[in-house]
Amino acid sequence: MSPERKRRKVRHGVVVSAAGDKTCVVMVQERKRHRMYGKMITRSTKFHTHDENNESGVGDKVTIMETRPVSKTKRWRLVKVVEKAK
């Protein structure tokens, strides 16, 4: 492995749950074109995210980054809140 670290994955999504302490669930939607039919397909994935300062709320648009495992389900951390919910 090279001495410099690999680039980490970054995703943009919307917070769908902020009930846990220092945890929020972020839904990331990905639009892809179907290989055979060409129709656009929307896939959504939920990521459990480590939110150290509990700064996110439901409906906020956020940026998350891949990180080492923080718990059983959390492998992502909150980078910043892009837009607060209205």
C-alpha positions as CSV (number, residue, x, y, z in Angstrom):
1,M,0.0,0.0,0.0
2,S,1.2,3.5,-0.8
3,P,2.3,5.8,2.0
4,E,-0.4,8.4,1.3
5,R,-3.9,7.6,2.3
6,K,-6.7,6.7,-0.1
7,R,-9.4,9.3,-0.9
8,R,-12.4,8.8,1.2
9,K,-15.9,8.6,-0.2
10,V,-18.1,11.7,0.2
11,R,-21.9,11.7,-0.1
12,H,-24.6,14.4,0.0
13,G,-28.0,13.6,1.5
14,V,-30.9,14.5,3.7
15,V,-31.3,13.7,7.4
16,V,-34.3,11.5,8.0
17,S,-33.8,10.7,11.7
18,A,-31.9,12.4,14.5
19,A,-33.3,10.6,17.4
20,G,-30.1,9.0,18.7
21,D,-27.4,10.7,20.7
22,K,-24.5,11.7,18.4
23,T,-26.2,9.8,15.6
24,C,-28.2,10.7,12.6
25,V,-29.6,8.7,9.7
26,V,-28.9,10.2,6.3
27,M,-30.7,9.2,3.1
28,V,-28.6,9.5,0.0
29,Q,-30.4,9.3,-3.4
30,E,-28.5,8.2,-6.5
31,R,-29.8,8.6,-10.0
32,K,-28.5,6.3,-12.7
33,R,-29.4,5.4,-16.2
34,H,-30.6,1.8,-16.7
35,R,-28.0,-0.1,-18.8
36,M,-30.4,-1.7,-21.2
37,Y,-33.5,0.5,-21.3
38,G,-32.0,3.9,-20.7
39,K,-34.6,4.9,-18.2
40,M,-33.4,6.9,-15.1
41,I,-33.6,5.0,-11.9
42,T,-33.5,6.5,-8.4
43,R,-31.9,4.4,-5.7
44,S,-31.9,5.5,-2.1
45,T,-29.6,4.3,0.7
46,K,-29.6,5.1,4.4
47,F,-26.4,5.7,6.2
48,H,-26.0,5.8,10.0
49,T,-23.7,8.8,10.6
50,H,-21.7,10.0,13.6
51,D,-22.7,13.5,14.5
52,E,-20.4,14.5,17.4
53,N,-22.1,17.8,18.3
54,N,-25.7,16.8,17.5
55,E,-25.8,19.7,15.1
56,S,-28.1,18.2,12.5
57,G,-31.9,18.0,12.5
58,V,-34.5,16.2,10.4
59,G,-34.7,17.6,6.9
60,D,-31.2,19.2,6.9
61,K,-29.1,18.7,3.8
62,V,-25.7,17.4,4.9
63,T,-22.3,16.2,3.6
64,I,-21.0,12.9,5.0
65,M,-17.6,11.2,4.7
66,E,-16.5,7.6,5.1
67,T,-14.5,6.8,8.2
68,R,-13.3,3.9,10.4
69,P,-16.1,2.0,12.2
70,V,-17.4,4.0,15.1
71,S,-20.0,1.4,16.2
72,K,-21.7,-1.6,14.9
73,T,-23.6,0.4,12.2
74,K,-21.8,3.7,12.0
75,R,-19.1,3.9,9.3
76,W,-19.7,7.5,8.2
77,R,-19.3,10.9,9.9
78,L,-20.9,14.2,9.4
79,V,-18.7,16.7,7.6
80,K,-21.0,19.8,7.5
81,V,-24.6,20.9,7.4
82,V,-25.1,22.4,3.9
83,E,-28.6,23.7,4.5
84,K,-30.9,23.8,7.5
85,A,-34.5,22.6,7.3
86,K,-37.1,25.3,7.1
